[in-house]
Amino acid sequence: MARAKNTDRAEARRRHRELTRVDEPQDEEFDTIDVTPPQSAGLRGMFRMPNIRDDVRAFPGMLAHSPKLWIPFGMLALAFVLAVLLTQGTTTMVDGVETFQSSVFPSGVESLVSLYVQLTLPPTALFVFFIGGFLAPRASYLVGALLGLVDGILWSLLFLLSPGAQPDAPGRLVQPSDVVAIILVAVFVGILAASFASWYRNFLRSSQERARQNRAAREQQQKIKARDDAKAARDAQRQAAAAGRSTTPPSKR
């Protein structure tokens, strides 16, 4: 009889060891979690002085190997051609009011073409400069300056070649000083607009990077919580097994 009871005690100890067995590799897996908080450069990293010498040296190669940078220049050329075509037409009197009718575009298309020209060609229009700065991989201010130079020249040519485009002041822009002033304004606006577009692009990228880092941090916290919960469950299992063992009455011999 005592031999049978000793066998039962040995079986109970074996079951207790199986219940309290710890899977160590899981702890090692969780211990490799990097709990370092994500680092962010902040807004200070997006404001830095340009390296003008390196930017000027890399600018020709950037134009040669980045076809997308020619998109805003093509938009300016198209706007200039459309603006010249818009000046081709006749002026008629309708109820005592002069009305200009284009001889190239229908009335419905003319309004759309005129809107495109107004958003693209004037030196104070920022649309093209924004596109150039957004597409530039670096030296966005140089892209804006070149776009401003081209824009100022085209805008001056529009009035020099198409006098009908000048309201109430024929020949006003014939003076070289006026042309220079327009070009300088266009270059200045182009530099500012393109630089702001580049900054905004970098701001969007940094925001996406911070969001990715925050997601990674949340995933790390979830893994740590799962590790802690697993350890707590194992501890509770050990304590329950130990309590069950301590309440087991001693065998009588």
Secondary structure, 3 states (H helix, E strand, C coil): CHHHHHHHHHHHHHHHHHHCCCCHHHHHHHHCCCCCCCCCCCCHHHCCCCCHHHHHHHHHHHHHHCHHHHHHHHHHHHHHHHHHHHCCEEEEEECCEEEEEECCCCHHHHHHHHHHHHHHCCCCCCHHHHHHHHHCCCCHHHHHHHHHHHHHHHHHHHHHHCHHHCCCCCCCCCCHHHHHHHHHHHHHHHHHHHHHHHHHHHHHHHHHHHHHHHHHHHHHHHHHHHHHHHHHHHHHHHHHHHHHHHCCCCCCC
